[in-house]
Amino acid sequence: MSFLTAATRLRGLPPTLRGMLWMAASGMLFAILNTAMKWLAHDLHPWVVGSLRYFFGFLVLLPLVWRLGPRALVTRAPGLTALRCLFHSGGLMLWFFALPMVSMAEMTALGFTGPIFMCLGAVLVLGERMSLARWAAVLVGFAGVLVVVRPWGAAEFSGVTLGNVLMLAAAPIFAASFLTAKVLTRHDSSEVIVLWQHLGVGLMTLPLAAIYWSAPTLEQWFWFVVCGVLGTAGHYCVNRALAATDVSVIQPVRFLDLVWASLGGFLVFSAVPESWTLAGAAVIFGSTLWLARHESRIARQRCATAAATAPAVRPAE
């Protein structure tokens, strides 16, 4: 069953449930993708891996161009599309450079700061009001990050690695990318957003890939095709989730990623997550889940208030 067929079948579900299912599907796809990319990054330069992953993701989308026609895939917001590609390329470079240096579970735990940075971005970029609850979630979330990297005590200061720093630096850049994608869903379809993202990121990362180029083996070429399919499908699911419902509603589902990532790291790399990583992930999970539920409750209260104060519609006489 294709993702377009799945989208048709999910259309009858409530928007909140539909968005959560799309986000859950993206988490599973990205967990498999990250496991494969981590394996590829052990033998190839991370920038080569990143560029080829998006290049093959674009190739996977070419049948869609043939099916829908070029006119149906023209973006209505070229400036926002270019900005989104720029943000995503910057975050991608940091992320792939850090990929060989961190464990799968640690990578996912640090990625949990993304929703927190998205709240800050909503204030700075979209002009949303930052309530006391949001500030509390930010502080508690960063406390969880500190638990993961453990920057205290001389004996444990080595817990702060270059990989930790780069992965953490990528989080707000990716948050900016997804905030831009949220705005783009008002103008373009998920297919258009994913197509231009893969084309733009592939072109922007091509010069760096050329500098550090080394030819992949036949087996690696095969896995790049697989990664192109997984990455394209994963981003399609994310954009469907963003279009279906509020960002705050779908954030708790993202924390299932730790389960998939830990399982993938254990099965492929025999990597058992450290207790510090799990403890920090639990703190980050709790703060962001609490924030998401708080925001959802506020949204429901606003809807109820609006419905109660709306004037009654009199029947036609």
PAVO-301670 format. One line per 10 residues: number of its first residue (from 1); their letters; for each residue x, y, z of N, C-alpha, C. Coordinates in Angstrom, 2 decimals. Layout:
N
NUM	A	X,Y,Z,X,Y,Z,X,Y,Z ~ ...
//
This chain:
317
1	MSFLTAATRL	0.85,-1.20,0.00,0.00,0.00,0.00,0.88,1.25,0.00 ~ 0.66,2.16,-0.95,1.46,3.36,-1.04,1.03,4.36,0.02 ~ 1.89,5.40,0.21,1.55,6.41,1.21,0.39,7.27,0.75 ~ 0.22,7.42,-0.57,-0.94,8.15,-1.06,-2.22,7.38,-0.77 ~ -2.18,6.04,-0.89,-3.34,5.22,-0.55,-3.63,5.30,0.95 ~ -2.54,5.26,1.75,-2.72,5.38,3.20,-3.35,6.71,3.57 ~ -2.93,7.78,2.88,-3.49,9.10,3.15,-4.99,9.12,2.88 ~ -5.41,8.43,1.82,-6.84,8.37,1.49,-7.62,7.64,2.57 ~ -7.07,6.53,3.08,-7.76,5.75,4.10,-7.82,6.46,5.45 ~ -6.80,7.28,5.74,-6.76,7.99,7.02,-7.62,9.24,7.01
11	RGLPPTLRGM	-8.09,9.64,5.84,-8.80,10.91,5.72,-10.07,10.95,6.55 ~ -10.69,9.80,6.79,-11.93,9.79,7.55,-11.74,9.85,9.05 ~ -10.51,9.74,9.55,-10.25,9.79,10.99,-10.25,11.22,11.49 ~ -10.45,11.44,12.80,-10.34,12.79,13.37,-8.94,13.36,13.13 ~ -8.83,14.68,12.93,-7.53,15.27,12.61,-6.44,14.97,13.63 ~ -6.78,14.99,14.93,-5.77,14.73,15.95,-5.22,13.32,15.84 ~ -6.10,12.34,15.74,-5.67,10.95,15.61,-4.90,10.74,14.31 ~ -5.36,11.38,13.24,-4.68,11.26,11.95,-3.26,11.79,12.03 ~ -3.09,12.95,12.66,-1.76,13.53,12.79,-0.84,12.66,13.64 ~ -1.37,12.09,14.73,-0.54,11.25,15.60,-0.11,9.97,14.88
21	LWMAASGMLF	-0.98,9.40,14.07,-0.62,8.20,13.32,0.46,8.49,12.27 ~ 0.33,9.62,11.59,1.35,10.01,10.61,2.70,10.22,11.30 ~ 2.69,10.85,12.47,3.95,11.10,13.17,4.56,9.80,13.69 ~ 3.72,8.87,14.16,4.22,7.57,14.61,4.86,6.82,13.46 ~ 4.24,6.89,12.28,4.82,6.22,11.11,6.16,6.84,10.73 ~ 6.25,8.16,10.82,7.52,8.80,10.49,8.63,8.39,11.46 ~ 8.30,8.23,12.73,9.30,7.83,13.72,9.89,6.47,13.42 ~ 9.04,5.52,13.05,9.54,4.19,12.71,10.42,4.22,11.46 ~ 10.00,4.98,10.46,10.78,5.07,9.23,12.14,5.73,9.47 ~ 12.14,6.83,10.26,13.40,7.53,10.52,14.33,6.70,11.40
31	AILNTAMKWL	13.78,5.86,12.28,14.62,5.01,13.11,15.38,4.01,12.24 ~ 14.69,3.40,11.28,15.36,2.48,10.35,16.37,3.24,9.50 ~ 15.96,4.43,9.03,16.86,5.26,8.21,18.12,5.62,8.98 ~ 17.97,6.08,10.23,19.13,6.50,11.02,20.09,5.34,11.27 ~ 19.54,4.15,11.48,20.40,2.99,11.68,21.24,2.71,10.43 ~ 20.60,2.78,9.26,21.33,2.56,8.01,22.34,3.66,7.75 ~ 21.97,4.92,8.05,22.88,6.05,7.79,24.08,6.00,8.72 ~ 23.86,5.58,9.96,24.98,5.46,10.90,25.98,4.41,10.40 ~ 25.47,3.33,9.85,26.34,2.29,9.30,27.12,2.82,8.09 ~ 26.45,3.57,7.21,27.12,4.12,6.03,28.18,5.15,6.42
41	AHDLHPWVVG	27.90,5.93,7.48,28.82,7.00,7.89,30.10,6.47,8.51 ~ 30.16,5.19,8.82,31.40,4.61,9.35,32.46,4.47,8.26 ~ 32.04,4.32,7.01,32.97,4.09,5.91,33.06,5.25,4.93 ~ 32.05,6.10,4.89,32.03,7.24,3.98,31.95,8.52,4.79 ~ 32.43,9.63,4.19,32.36,10.91,4.89,30.90,11.30,5.12 ~ 30.58,11.85,6.29,29.19,12.19,6.59,28.55,13.11,5.57 ~ 29.33,14.04,4.99,28.74,14.95,4.01,28.42,14.23,2.71 ~ 29.20,13.23,2.36,28.88,12.41,1.20,27.60,11.62,1.46 ~ 27.50,11.07,2.64,26.32,10.30,3.02,25.07,11.18,2.98 ~ 25.16,12.39,3.54,24.00,13.28,3.59,23.53,13.69,2.22
51	SLRYFFGFLV	24.47,14.05,1.34,24.10,14.49,0.00,23.47,13.37,-0.81 ~ 24.08,12.18,-0.77,23.55,11.06,-1.54,22.19,10.61,-1.01 ~ 22.00,10.72,0.29,20.70,10.33,0.85,19.59,11.19,0.28 ~ 19.80,12.51,0.15,18.77,13.38,-0.39,18.70,13.29,-1.91 ~ 19.82,13.02,-2.56,19.81,12.84,-4.01,18.93,11.65,-4.39 ~ 19.10,10.53,-3.69,18.27,9.36,-3.99,16.83,9.57,-3.53 ~ 16.64,10.38,-2.49,15.28,10.71,-2.10,14.56,11.48,-3.19 ~ 15.28,12.36,-3.87,14.69,13.10,-5.00,14.38,12.16,-6.15 ~ 15.29,11.22,-6.44,15.04,10.27,-7.53,13.79,9.43,-7.26 ~ 13.58,9.08,-6.00,12.40,8.30,-5.64,11.12,9.06,-5.97
61	LLPLVWRLGP	11.18,10.40,-5.91,10.00,11.22,-6.14,9.73,11.50,-7.63 ~ 10.67,11.16,-8.51,10.48,11.44,-9.94,9.23,10.78,-10.53 ~ 8.90,9.53,-10.15,7.63,8.98,-10.65,6.41,9.81,-10.27 ~ 6.48,10.50,-9.12,5.38,11.37,-8.72,5.26,12.55,-9.68 ~ 6.40,13.08,-10.13,6.39,14.16,-11.11,5.72,13.69,-12.40 ~ 6.05,12.49,-12.80,5.46,11.93,-14.02,3.95,11.74,-13.86 ~ 3.53,11.30,-12.67,2.13,11.01,-12.44,1.28,12.28,-12.34 ~ 1.74,13.25,-11.58,0.95,14.46,-11.33,1.20,15.56,-12.35 ~ 2.35,15.51,-13.01,2.68,16.55,-13.96,3.47,17.67,-13.31 ~ 4.37,18.32,-14.07,5.23,19.37,-13.49,4.44,20.53,-12.88
71	RALVTRAPGL	3.32,20.91,-13.49,2.58,22.08,-13.00,2.01,21.84,-11.61 ~ 1.64,20.61,-11.31,1.06,20.31,-10.00,2.09,20.36,-8.89 ~ 3.38,20.37,-9.23,4.44,20.34,-8.23,5.21,21.65,-8.14 ~ 4.64,22.72,-8.64,5.25,24.05,-8.52,4.88,24.63,-7.17 ~ 5.87,25.07,-6.40,5.59,25.64,-5.09,4.96,27.02,-5.20 ~ 4.01,27.30,-4.33,3.37,28.62,-4.29,4.11,29.59,-3.37 ~ 5.14,29.11,-2.69,5.92,29.95,-1.77,7.41,29.66,-1.98 ~ 7.98,30.12,-3.10,9.39,29.79,-3.40,10.37,30.32,-2.37 ~ 10.09,31.50,-1.81,11.00,32.06,-0.81,11.05,31.20,0.45 ~ 9.88,30.82,0.94,9.84,29.95,2.13,10.45,28.59,1.84
81	TALRCLFHSG	10.25,28.09,0.63,10.82,26.80,0.26,12.34,26.86,0.28 ~ 12.92,27.93,-0.28,14.37,28.08,-0.28,14.90,28.23,1.14 ~ 14.18,28.98,1.98,14.61,29.16,3.37,14.57,27.84,4.12 ~ 13.54,27.04,3.87,13.43,25.75,4.53,14.59,24.84,4.12 ~ 14.95,24.86,2.83,16.07,24.05,2.36,17.39,24.50,2.99 ~ 17.55,25.80,3.17,18.76,26.34,3.79,18.87,25.89,5.24 ~ 17.78,26.02,5.99,17.78,25.57,7.38,18.08,24.08,7.46 ~ 17.41,23.30,6.64,17.56,21.86,6.73,18.96,21.42,6.32 ~ 19.54,22.09,5.35,20.90,21.75,4.94,21.90,22.02,6.06 ~ 21.73,23.16,6.75,22.63,23.48,7.86,22.52,22.48,8.99
91	GLMLWFFALP	21.28,22.16,9.37,21.09,21.16,10.42,21.58,19.79,10.01 ~ 21.39,19.47,8.74,21.82,18.16,8.24,23.33,18.00,8.31 ~ 24.06,19.04,7.97,25.52,18.96,8.01,26.02,18.70,9.42 ~ 25.47,19.42,10.39,25.87,19.20,11.78,25.47,17.80,12.24 ~ 24.28,17.38,11.86,23.76,16.09,12.31,24.58,14.93,11.76 ~ 24.88,14.98,10.47,25.63,13.88,9.88,27.09,13.87,10.34 ~ 27.63,15.05,10.61,29.00,15.08,11.11,29.08,14.46,12.51 ~ 28.00,14.64,13.30,27.98,14.09,14.66,27.58,12.63,14.68 ~ 26.94,12.14,13.62,26.36,10.80,13.61,27.31,9.69,14.03 ~ 28.56,9.63,13.50,29.44,8.53,13.90,29.93,8.62,15.34
101	MVSMAEMTAL	29.73,9.78,16.00,30.31,10.01,17.32,29.35,9.71,18.47 ~ 28.08,9.47,18.19,27.10,9.29,19.25,26.37,7.97,19.05 ~ 25.78,7.47,20.14,24.99,6.25,20.06,23.61,6.58,19.51 ~ 22.89,5.54,19.08,21.56,5.75,18.52,20.61,6.34,19.57 ~ 20.60,5.80,20.79,19.70,6.31,21.82,20.08,7.72,22.24 ~ 21.39,8.00,22.33,21.84,9.34,22.71,21.46,10.35,21.64 ~ 21.59,9.97,20.38,21.20,10.82,19.27,19.72,11.18,19.38 ~ 18.88,10.21,19.68,17.45,10.45,19.79,17.13,11.30,21.01 ~ 17.82,11.05,22.13,17.57,11.83,23.35,17.88,13.30,23.13 ~ 19.01,13.61,22.50,19.34,15.00,22.22,18.38,15.60,21.21
111	GFTGPIFMCL	17.87,14.77,20.31,16.87,15.26,19.36,15.56,15.64,20.02 ~ 15.33,15.15,21.25,14.12,15.50,21.97,14.05,16.98,22.33 ~ 15.16,17.70,22.22,15.12,19.14,22.49,14.46,19.89,21.34 ~ 14.25,19.23,20.20,13.64,19.90,19.05,12.32,20.57,19.35 ~ 11.35,19.87,19.99,10.08,20.53,20.31,10.25,21.75,21.21 ~ 11.23,21.72,22.10,11.46,22.87,22.97,11.95,24.06,22.16 ~ 12.89,23.82,21.25,13.35,24.90,20.38,12.24,25.40,19.46 ~ 11.31,24.51,19.11,10.20,24.94,18.27,9.30,25.92,19.02 ~ 9.16,25.74,20.34,8.39,26.70,21.13,9.06,28.07,21.14 ~ 10.38,28.07,21.31,11.11,29.34,21.27,10.99,29.99,19.89
121	GAVLVLGERM	11.08,29.17,18.85,10.96,29.71,17.49,9.58,30.27,17.22 ~ 8.55,29.64,17.81,7.20,30.15,17.62,7.05,31.56,18.19 ~ 7.78,31.84,19.28,7.74,33.18,19.87,8.50,34.17,19.01 ~ 9.74,33.80,18.62,10.61,34.73,17.93,10.19,34.95,16.47 ~ 9.66,33.92,15.84,9.37,34.00,14.41,7.88,34.20,14.14 ~ 7.04,33.43,14.83,5.61,33.48,14.56,4.86,34.43,15.48 ~ 5.57,35.00,16.48,4.93,35.98,17.35,3.99,35.39,18.38 ~ 4.12,34.11,18.70,3.25,33.51,19.71,3.70,33.93,21.11 ~ 2.74,33.90,22.05,3.03,34.30,23.43,3.68,33.14,24.18 ~ 4.80,33.42,24.85,5.51,32.40,25.62,5.02,32.45,27.06
131	SLARWAAVLV	4.19,31.50,27.44,3.62,31.48,28.78,4.63,30.94,29.78 ~ 4.27,31.06,31.07,5.12,30.53,32.13,5.29,29.02,31.98 ~ 4.24,28.34,31.56,4.32,26.89,31.37,5.36,26.53,30.31 ~ 5.42,27.31,29.25,6.39,27.03,28.18,7.82,27.27,28.66 ~ 8.03,28.35,29.41,9.37,28.59,29.95,9.78,27.47,30.89 ~ 8.86,26.99,31.72,9.17,25.89,32.63,9.58,24.64,31.87 ~ 8.87,24.35,30.77,9.21,23.17,29.97,10.59,23.32,29.33 ~ 10.93,24.54,28.92,12.25,24.78,28.33,13.35,24.49,29.34 ~ 13.19,25.02,30.57,14.22,24.84,31.60,14.36,23.37,32.00 ~ 13.24,22.69,32.18,13.30,21.28,32.56,13.88,20.45,31.42
141	GFAGVLVVVR	13.53,20.79,30.19,14.07,20.08,29.04,15.58,20.21,28.94 ~ 16.09,21.40,29.15,17.54,21.58,29.12,18.22,20.86,30.28 ~ 17.52,20.76,31.40,18.07,19.95,32.50,18.24,18.50,32.07 ~ 17.29,18.00,31.28,17.42,16.66,30.75,18.60,16.51,29.82 ~ 18.85,17.54,29.01,20.02,17.51,28.13,21.31,17.43,28.94 ~ 21.36,18.20,30.02,22.55,18.16,30.87,22.75,16.77,31.49 ~ 21.65,16.08,31.78,21.77,14.72,32.30,22.40,13.81,31.26 ~ 22.06,14.01,29.99,22.61,13.17,28.92,24.10,13.42,28.73 ~ 24.52,14.70,28.65,25.93,15.01,28.36,26.79,15.04,29.61 ~ 26.19,15.18,30.81,26.89,15.08,32.10,28.11,15.99,32.21
151	PWGAAEFSGV	27.91,17.29,32.11,29.06,18.20,32.18,29.43,18.61,33.60 ~ 29.41,17.68,34.55,29.75,18.01,35.93,30.74,16.97,36.47 ~ 31.58,17.43,37.34,32.57,16.53,37.95,33.73,16.26,37.01 ~ 34.94,16.38,37.50,36.12,16.19,36.64,36.16,14.80,36.05 ~ 35.73,13.81,36.81,35.81,12.43,36.33,34.83,12.16,35.20 ~ 33.73,12.93,35.12,32.71,12.65,34.12,32.59,13.76,33.10 ~ 33.50,14.70,33.09,33.42,15.79,32.12,33.61,15.28,30.70 ~ 34.25,14.11,30.59,34.43,13.53,29.26,33.12,13.14,28.61 ~ 32.02,13.18,29.40,30.71,12.91,28.82,30.32,13.93,27.77 ~ 30.88,15.14,27.82,30.64,16.14,26.80,31.59,15.88,25.63
161	TLGNVLMLAA	31.05,15.48,24.52,31.86,15.17,23.35,31.50,16.11,22.22 ~ 32.35,16.13,21.21,32.07,16.94,20.03,30.76,16.49,19.38 ~ 30.51,15.19,19.39,29.26,14.70,18.83,28.05,15.23,19.56 ~ 28.11,15.28,20.92,27.01,15.86,21.71,26.75,17.30,21.32 ~ 27.83,18.08,21.23,27.71,19.51,20.94,27.12,19.74,19.55 ~ 27.62,19.01,18.56,27.12,19.18,17.20,25.67,18.75,17.08 ~ 25.33,17.64,17.73,23.94,17.16,17.68,23.01,18.15,18.34 ~ 23.43,18.72,19.46,22.61,19.70,20.15,22.49,20.99,19.34 ~ 23.56,21.40,18.66,23.52,22.60,17.83,22.59,22.43,16.64 ~ 22.45,21.19,16.17,21.58,20.94,15.02,20.11,21.06,15.39
171	APIFAASFLT	19.76,20.86,16.66,18.36,20.82,17.08,17.61,22.12,16.78 ~ 18.12,23.31,17.16,17.35,24.52,16.85,17.28,24.81,15.35 ~ 18.29,24.38,14.60,18.26,24.60,13.15,17.19,23.72,12.51 ~ 17.11,22.48,12.95,16.04,21.61,12.46,14.68,22.12,12.89 ~ 14.60,22.68,14.11,13.34,23.24,14.58,12.88,24.37,13.65 ~ 13.82,25.21,13.22,13.49,26.28,12.28,12.99,25.71,10.96 ~ 13.61,24.62,10.53,13.18,23.98,9.29,11.74,23.47,9.39 ~ 11.41,22.82,10.50,10.06,22.26,10.64,9.03,23.35,10.91 ~ 9.42,24.44,11.56,8.50,25.56,11.71,8.18,26.17,10.35 ~ 9.19,26.26,9.50,8.96,26.76,8.14,8.07,25.80,7.37
181	AKVLTRHDSS	8.29,24.49,7.57,7.44,23.50,6.91,5.99,23.63,7.36 ~ 5.79,23.93,8.65,4.43,24.13,9.16,3.75,25.27,8.42 ~ 4.47,26.36,8.19,3.92,27.49,7.44,3.67,27.09,5.98 ~ 4.58,26.29,5.42,4.45,25.88,4.02,3.21,25.02,3.79 ~ 2.75,24.28,4.81,1.56,23.46,4.63,0.32,24.30,4.34 ~ 0.39,25.60,4.60,-0.72,26.49,4.26,-0.74,26.83,2.78 ~ 0.38,26.59,2.09,0.50,26.97,0.69,0.62,25.77,-0.25 ~ 1.36,24.75,0.16,1.68,23.63,-0.72,1.22,22.31,-0.12 ~ 1.09,21.31,-0.98,0.77,19.96,-0.53,2.03,19.31,0.04 ~ 1.84,18.19,0.75,2.97,17.47,1.32,3.91,16.97,0.24
191	EVIVLWQHLG	3.36,16.54,-0.89,4.19,16.05,-2.00,5.10,17.15,-2.52 ~ 4.57,18.36,-2.67,5.37,19.47,-3.18,6.47,19.85,-2.18 ~ 6.12,19.89,-0.90,7.10,20.27,0.13,8.25,19.27,0.17 ~ 7.93,17.98,0.14,8.97,16.95,0.21,9.84,16.96,-1.04 ~ 9.22,17.14,-2.21,9.98,17.16,-3.46,11.02,18.27,-3.47 ~ 10.59,19.49,-3.17,11.52,20.62,-3.21,12.54,20.57,-2.09 ~ 12.15,20.01,-0.96,13.12,19.84,0.13,14.27,18.94,-0.32 ~ 13.96,17.82,-0.93,15.01,16.89,-1.33,15.86,17.46,-2.46 ~ 15.24,18.15,-3.40,16.02,18.75,-4.48,16.92,19.86,-3.95 ~ 16.37,20.74,-3.11,17.15,21.86,-2.58,18.28,21.42,-1.68
201	VGLMTLPLAA	17.99,20.51,-0.75,19.03,20.04,0.17,20.10,19.27,-0.59 ~ 19.69,18.46,-1.57,20.66,17.72,-2.36,21.63,18.63,-3.09 ~ 21.11,19.72,-3.68,21.97,20.66,-4.40,22.87,21.45,-3.45 ~ 22.34,21.85,-2.30,23.12,22.65,-1.35,24.26,21.86,-0.72 ~ 24.07,20.57,-0.56,25.12,19.75,0.07,26.08,19.13,-0.95 ~ 25.78,19.30,-2.24,26.61,18.69,-3.28,28.06,19.18,-3.27 ~ 28.33,20.50,-3.11,29.73,20.94,-3.11,30.56,20.30,-1.99 ~ 30.00,20.18,-0.79,30.73,19.55,0.31,30.95,18.07,0.04 ~ 29.95,17.43,-0.57,30.11,16.01,-0.90,31.21,15.83,-1.93 ~ 31.32,16.76,-2.87,32.36,16.65,-3.91,33.76,16.79,-3.31
211	IYWSAPTLEQ	33.91,17.64,-2.29,35.22,17.83,-1.67,35.70,16.56,-0.99 ~ 34.79,15.87,-0.32,35.15,14.69,0.47,34.70,13.39,-0.22 ~ 34.58,13.43,-1.52,34.01,12.30,-2.26,34.89,11.06,-2.21 ~ 34.25,9.93,-1.97,34.86,8.62,-2.16,33.76,7.71,-2.69 ~ 34.07,6.91,-3.70,33.04,6.13,-4.39,32.47,5.04,-3.48 ~ 31.16,4.97,-3.31,30.56,3.90,-2.52,30.70,2.55,-3.23 ~ 30.64,1.50,-2.47,30.63,0.16,-3.03,29.24,-0.15,-3.58 ~ 29.11,-1.27,-4.29,27.81,-1.67,-4.83,26.80,-1.87,-3.72 ~ 27.23,-2.46,-2.61,26.33,-2.66,-1.48,25.89,-1.32,-0.89 ~ 26.80,-0.37,-0.80,26.45,0.94,-0.26,25.49,1.69,-1.18
221	WFWFVVCGVL	25.68,1.56,-2.51,24.74,2.18,-3.44,23.33,1.63,-3.20 ~ 23.22,0.33,-2.98,21.91,-0.26,-2.71,21.28,0.34,-1.47 ~ 22.09,0.51,-0.40,21.54,1.06,0.83,21.19,2.54,0.69 ~ 21.86,3.25,-0.20,21.48,4.63,-0.45,20.10,4.70,-1.12 ~ 19.80,3.76,-2.00,18.47,3.70,-2.59,17.43,3.44,-1.50 ~ 17.73,2.49,-0.61,16.82,2.19,0.50,16.63,3.43,1.38 ~ 17.72,4.13,1.67,17.64,5.34,2.51,16.84,6.44,1.82 ~ 16.96,6.53,0.50,16.16,7.51,-0.23,14.67,7.24,-0.08 ~ 14.28,5.97,-0.17,12.88,5.60,0.00,12.41,5.89,1.43 ~ 13.21,5.47,2.41,12.83,5.66,3.81,12.74,7.14,4.17
231	GTAGHYCVNR	13.74,7.92,3.75,13.75,9.34,4.09,12.60,10.10,3.45 ~ 12.33,9.81,2.19,11.22,10.47,1.50,9.89,10.13,2.15 ~ 9.70,8.84,2.45,8.46,8.42,3.10,8.34,9.05,4.50 ~ 9.45,9.12,5.24,9.42,9.70,6.56,9.05,11.17,6.55 ~ 9.65,11.94,5.64,9.33,13.37,5.56,7.91,13.60,5.05 ~ 7.45,12.72,4.18,6.06,12.83,3.74,5.12,12.66,4.93 ~ 5.39,11.68,5.78,4.56,11.46,6.97,4.59,12.67,7.91 ~ 5.77,13.25,8.09,5.89,14.43,8.96,5.03,15.58,8.43 ~ 5.11,15.84,7.14,4.34,16.95,6.57,2.84,16.68,6.60 ~ 2.45,15.41,6.45,1.03,15.07,6.59,0.58,15.31,8.03
241	ALAATDVSVI	1.45,14.99,9.00,1.10,15.23,10.41,0.98,16.72,10.70 ~ 1.92,17.52,10.17,1.88,18.96,10.40,0.65,19.59,9.77 ~ 0.23,19.06,8.62,-0.95,19.61,7.95,-2.24,19.19,8.63 ~ -2.21,18.05,9.35,-3.45,17.51,9.92,-3.86,18.21,11.21 ~ -2.90,18.59,12.05,-3.26,19.09,13.38,-2.18,20.00,13.92 ~ -2.36,20.50,15.14,-1.40,21.41,15.76,-0.10,20.68,16.08 ~ 0.99,21.42,16.09,2.30,20.85,16.39,2.32,20.26,17.79 ~ 1.69,20.94,18.76,1.73,20.48,20.14,1.07,19.12,20.32 ~ 0.11,18.80,19.47,-0.61,17.54,19.60,0.27,16.35,19.22 ~ 1.11,16.53,18.22,1.88,15.39,17.68,3.25,15.24,18.33
251	QPVRFLDLVW	3.67,16.18,19.17,4.99,16.08,19.77,5.18,14.86,20.67 ~ 4.21,14.50,21.53,4.43,13.33,22.40,4.73,12.04,21.62 ~ 4.18,11.91,20.42,4.40,10.70,19.63,5.87,10.56,19.24 ~ 6.56,11.68,19.13,7.96,11.65,18.71,8.84,10.87,19.69 ~ 8.42,10.76,20.93,9.28,10.13,21.92,9.28,8.61,21.83 ~ 8.41,8.07,20.98,8.53,6.66,20.64,9.82,6.40,19.86 ~ 10.40,7.48,19.30,11.64,7.32,18.54,12.75,6.70,19.39 ~ 12.75,7.00,20.70,13.80,6.44,21.55,13.71,4.91,21.60 ~ 12.49,4.40,21.61,12.30,2.95,21.61,12.82,2.35,20.32 ~ 12.43,2.93,19.18,12.88,2.40,17.89,14.39,2.54,17.73
261	ASLGGFLVFS	14.94,3.69,18.15,16.38,3.93,18.00,17.19,2.99,18.89 ~ 16.74,2.80,20.11,17.45,1.90,21.01,17.41,0.47,20.49 ~ 16.26,0.08,19.97,16.14,-1.27,19.41,17.05,-1.45,18.20 ~ 17.07,-0.42,17.32,17.93,-0.50,16.14,19.40,-0.53,16.50 ~ 19.79,0.32,17.48,21.19,0.33,17.90,21.61,-0.98,18.54 ~ 20.69,-1.61,19.25,21.02,-2.88,19.90,21.12,-4.01,18.87 ~ 20.18,-4.08,17.93,20.17,-5.16,16.95,21.31,-5.07,15.95 ~ 21.64,-3.82,15.52,22.64,-3.65,14.46,24.03,-3.44,15.03 ~ 24.15,-2.64,16.09,25.46,-2.27,16.61,25.76,-2.88,17.98 ~ 24.81,-3.67,18.54,24.97,-4.27,19.87,25.26,-3.20,20.92
271	AVPESWTLAG	24.65,-2.03,20.76,24.89,-0.90,21.67,23.77,-0.84,22.71 ~ 24.13,-1.04,23.96,23.16,-0.95,25.06,23.14,0.49,25.57 ~ 21.97,1.17,25.59,21.91,2.56,26.05,22.39,2.70,27.49 ~ 23.16,3.75,27.76,23.63,4.01,29.11,22.48,4.50,29.98 ~ 22.63,4.28,31.28,21.58,4.70,32.21,21.41,6.22,32.20 ~ 22.52,6.96,32.02,22.44,8.43,31.97,21.63,8.88,30.76 ~ 21.82,8.21,29.63,21.07,8.57,28.43,19.58,8.33,28.63 ~ 19.23,7.20,29.23,17.82,6.89,29.47,17.22,7.84,30.49 ~ 18.00,8.20,31.53,17.48,9.12,32.54,17.24,10.51,31.95 ~ 18.20,10.99,31.16,18.02,12.29,30.53,16.87,12.30,29.55
281	AAVIFGSTLW	16.73,11.21,28.79,15.62,11.11,27.85,14.28,11.14,28.58 ~ 14.22,10.51,29.76,12.99,10.51,30.54,12.62,11.92,31.00 ~ 13.63,12.70,31.42,13.38,14.08,31.84,12.88,14.92,30.66 ~ 13.56,14.79,29.52,13.16,15.55,28.33,11.77,15.13,27.87 ~ 11.53,13.82,27.90,10.22,13.30,27.52,9.13,13.89,28.41 ~ 9.36,13.87,29.71,8.36,14.37,30.64,8.05,15.84,30.44 ~ 9.09,16.67,30.25,8.87,18.11,30.10,8.13,18.43,28.81 ~ 8.50,17.77,27.73,7.87,18.07,26.45,6.47,17.49,26.38 ~ 6.26,16.31,26.94,4.92,15.73,26.98,3.99,16.60,27.81 ~ 4.49,17.09,28.96,3.68,17.97,29.79,3.32,19.25,29.04
291	LARHESRIAR	4.28,19.81,28.31,4.03,21.02,27.55,2.99,20.77,26.46 ~ 3.14,19.64,25.75,2.20,19.33,24.68,0.78,19.17,25.22 ~ 0.64,18.47,26.35,-0.69,18.28,26.93,-1.26,19.60,27.44 ~ -0.40,20.44,28.01,-0.86,21.75,28.49,-1.37,22.59,27.33 ~ -0.60,22.62,26.23,-1.01,23.42,25.08,-2.31,22.88,24.47 ~ -2.44,21.56,24.44,-3.66,20.97,23.88,-4.87,21.30,24.75 ~ -4.68,21.29,26.07,-5.77,21.62,26.98,-6.19,23.08,26.80 ~ -5.23,23.97,26.66,-5.54,25.39,26.43,-6.32,25.56,25.13 ~ -5.89,24.83,24.09,-6.58,24.93,22.80,-8.03,24.46,22.90 ~ -8.26,23.36,23.64,-9.61,22.86,23.81,-10.47,23.86,24.59
301	QRCATAAATA	-9.88,24.48,25.61,-10.63,25.47,26.37,-11.02,26.67,25.52 ~ -10.11,27.09,24.64,-10.41,28.22,23.75,-11.54,27.87,22.79 ~ -11.51,26.62,22.27,-12.56,26.20,21.36,-13.91,26.15,22.07 ~ -13.89,25.64,23.33,-15.13,25.57,24.10,-15.67,26.96,24.39 ~ -14.79,27.89,24.73,-15.21,29.26,25.01,-15.78,29.93,23.77 ~ -15.11,29.69,22.64,-15.60,30.28,21.39,-16.97,29.72,21.02 ~ -17.17,28.41,21.24,-18.45,27.80,20.91,-19.55,28.32,21.83 ~ -19.21,28.56,23.11,-20.21,29.02,24.07,-20.63,30.47,23.82 ~ -19.69,31.27,23.33,-19.98,32.69,23.11,-20.46,33.00,21.71 ~ -20.45,31.99,20.82,-20.89,32.22,19.45,-22.40,32.45,19.43
311	PAVRPAE	-22.87,33.41,18.63,-24.32,33.65,18.56,-25.04,32.46,17.94 ~ -26.21,32.18,18.48,-27.00,31.07,17.95,-27.53,31.41,16.56 ~ -27.58,30.40,15.71,-28.07,30.59,14.34,-29.58,30.33,14.33 ~ -30.33,31.36,13.99,-31.77,31.23,13.98,-32.21,30.56,12.69 ~ -33.18,29.66,12.77,-33.67,29.01,11.55,-34.38,30.00,10.65 ~ -34.34,29.72,9.38,-34.99,30.60,8.41,-36.49,30.54,8.59 ~ -37.13,31.69,8.50,-38.59,31.76,8.68,-39.25,31.83,7.31
//
